Amino acid sequence: MTKPSWYNKRILAVNNEFDREAVRHVQRVLSLEESGELDDNTVIKIRGIQYVFNLPMTGIIDDATAEEVERIFPFGA
């Protein structure tokens, strides 16, 4: 799978507007409040996606996690 257009690099923390928009996208897909911050609830939901897709449960938006978020995007979570 190719890298999603909303994802540029691994996001450990929100450091710029691109990161903030990427986190908002993930929050939208996961039906969360779109704060653009990696708050506790967002990290918990990201770990949940990682668990479901048998990825390391880091809570970080990395390449594999971004691909799985993109795969479920039409359906939400």
C-alpha positions as CSV (number, residue, x, y, z in Angstrom):
1,M,0.0,0.0,0.0
2,T,1.2,3.5,-0.7
3,K,1.6,6.1,2.0
4,P,-1.6,7.9,2.6
5,S,-1.7,11.6,1.5
6,W,-2.5,12.8,5.0
7,Y,0.6,11.0,6.5
8,N,4.1,12.3,6.1
9,K,6.2,10.7,8.8
10,R,6.0,8.9,12.1
11,I,4.1,11.1,14.7
12,L,5.4,10.8,18.3
13,A,4.2,14.2,19.2
14,V,2.4,17.1,17.4
15,N,5.2,19.4,16.4
16,N,3.8,21.3,13.5
17,E,0.5,22.0,11.6
18,F,1.0,18.9,9.3
19,D,1.2,16.7,12.3
20,R,-1.9,18.3,13.8
21,E,-3.9,17.8,10.6
22,A,-2.7,14.1,10.4
23,V,-3.8,13.6,14.0
24,R,-7.2,15.3,13.3
25,H,-7.6,12.8,10.3
26,V,-7.0,9.8,12.6
27,Q,-9.4,11.3,15.2
28,R,-12.1,11.7,12.5
29,V,-11.7,8.1,11.4
30,L,-11.8,6.9,15.0
31,S,-14.9,9.1,15.8
32,L,-13.0,11.1,18.3
33,E,-13.1,14.9,19.1
34,E,-10.8,16.5,16.5
35,S,-8.4,18.3,18.7
36,G,-5.3,17.6,16.7
37,E,-3.5,16.6,19.8
38,L,-2.3,13.1,20.8
39,D,-4.3,13.1,24.0
40,D,-4.8,10.0,26.2
41,N,-8.1,9.0,24.5
42,T,-6.5,9.3,21.0
43,V,-3.5,7.2,22.1
44,I,-5.8,4.6,23.6
45,K,-7.8,4.3,20.3
46,I,-4.6,4.2,18.3
47,R,-3.4,1.3,20.4
48,G,-6.8,-0.4,19.8
49,I,-6.3,-0.2,16.1
50,Q,-2.8,-1.5,16.4
51,Y,-4.1,-4.4,18.5
52,V,-6.8,-5.3,16.0
53,F,-4.3,-5.3,13.1
54,N,-1.6,-7.2,15.1
55,L,0.8,-4.2,15.2
56,P,3.0,-3.2,18.1
57,M,0.8,-1.3,20.5
58,T,2.9,1.9,20.7
59,G,0.1,4.5,20.4
60,I,2.3,6.2,17.8
61,I,1.1,6.9,14.3
62,D,3.7,5.1,12.2
63,D,3.7,3.8,8.6
64,A,1.9,0.5,9.4
65,T,-0.7,2.3,11.6
66,A,-1.3,5.0,9.0
67,E,-1.9,2.3,6.4
68,E,-4.5,0.5,8.6
69,V,-6.3,3.8,9.4
70,E,-6.5,4.5,5.7
71,R,-7.9,1.0,5.1
72,I,-10.7,1.5,7.6
73,F,-11.3,5.2,6.6
74,P,-14.5,4.6,4.6
75,F,-16.0,2.7,7.4
76,G,-14.8,4.6,10.6
77,A,-14.2,2.8,13.8
